[in-house]
Every structure is written in structure tokens, then in C-alpha cells.
Amino acid sequence: FDFKIEGLSELTEQLRSLEKLGKQKQLTQNALFYASQPIFDDIKARAPRAEKAYYRYYRGSLRQRLRGNPKNSRKLKRPGTLRRSIARKRIRVDGGVAVAIYIKPKAFYYRFIERGTPTIPAIPFVLPAYEHFKEAAVERFRLRYGEYVQAAFERKQIRIEQEFEDARE
């Protein structure tokens, strides 16, 4: 899932003229991280969770099974692995920056829950969270990015005023 925000070119140009490129990318990533927070929280809240701890059974090695003593053939798993596996990270995309919400490989089975299988009905939790909060994320990004532009503009104004006062003296 990805979406592009149109109409922010003016803010980007203003910020580019006020800040260095590295600082601008950092501020953009900060705004994206802030904007993605509601989607991230909702995905975690919607993710299904086992009601109680359960055992996961492993086959063990062939040698151990032939001896009749497969070590670590079962392990107690606590509930919430899927929720703990949902994470965010900053990424670079085509010279720009982005934030990715992803599910760590430990919870590989999320795709079976999200999309379903021929015998198990789907319980979507990623797509509904995205669809529900995407407009709010765009608005949060626009507001936070606007704050950064305003702060950069105020810093620039202070520098100009100080230079003007120094020139008068």
C-alpha cells in the first residue's frame, strides 16, 4: 500500500530553501513517522491474538527421532507474537524517504490470517487499518510538515533580523 500526497510541493520548496538537504530529509521522515502512528497503532490493535499460551511442536533432528528422544520437540509459546512482530522502519525510496509498516518474519503466518486460505476464512487487519486512517495520516503529515516549515521560516527570520541589526551597528 502506498499513496502520494499532492499539493505539498510549495511546502517542500519552502523547506528546501530554508534547510539543508540532509535536515530536510530528516524532517520529512519525522513527519512521516508521526503521520503513520494511527495506522500502526490500529494494525497492532486489530491483529488477532491467541487467548492463552500454547505449544508449538517441532520435529527435531532425524537422529534424535530415531533414538526416540527428539529434544525440544515442543515449545511453549506465549500469545501476542503477531502483535509484537508488527514494526515500522524508515526507508529510502527513489532518492526520497518513506516509512514502512511491516511484519517481521517470525510471524510469517500473518499472510494466512490476512488473506485466508482455502479452508480458513480471512481475518483482515492490515488493510482495514490502512483504509480507515489513510486520510488522517495525510492530514497529520501536512500539519507536522507545515510546523517544520514555519519553524524553519522563523529561524531564518531571526537570522535575517540579527544580520540587519549587526549591519546597523
Buried (B, 14 or more C-beta within 10 A) or exposed (E): EEEEBEEBEEBBEBBEEBBEEEEBBBBBBBBBBBBBBBBBEBBBEBBEEEEEEEEEEEEBEEEBEEEEEBEEEEEEEEBEBBBBBBEBEBEEEEEEBBBEBEBEEEBEEBEEBBEEEEEEEEEBBBBEBBEEBBEBBBEBBBEBBBEBBBBBBEEBEEEEEEEEEEEEE
